[in-house]
Amino acid sequence: MNVNLDKNFEILDIDLVARTISNIQAAAILLLRGMNPQTQAMLRNSLESLFALVAIAKNPSFADKLIAQHPRAQKRMLLNAQRWTAPELQEQAKAKATDERLKEIEAALQNPESGCYM
């Protein structure tokens, strides 16, 4: 898999697809155990991810807008990138997900004027 970490929509696409698959798998397990309300909640989470995926597919710059508005999303995206196991992606992730960048994001989260709170 070749992901360009300079393109936020590619990173966000991977994150959203992985989240959608994980939520659907969890929903299947919950359904098999007869936990219908919990199954519906997991499927709702899957739909939220799919809505974002469709918006990004229609307009890739939408990913930039989503990320720019949410320092927490930036932090999560960078931390997720650090956990990638594919060797070709690890090197790209190390270049982008630096401690300095994470500190910048933490500062934005601590700043009440940013509108984001931990």
Secondary structure, DSSP 8 states (H G I E B T S, - for coil): ----TT-HHHHHHHHHHHHHHHHHHHHHHHHHTT-HHHHHHHHHHHHHHHHHHHHHHH-THHHHHHHHH-HHHHHHHHHHHHT---HHHHHHHHHHS-HHHHHHHHHHHH-GGGT---
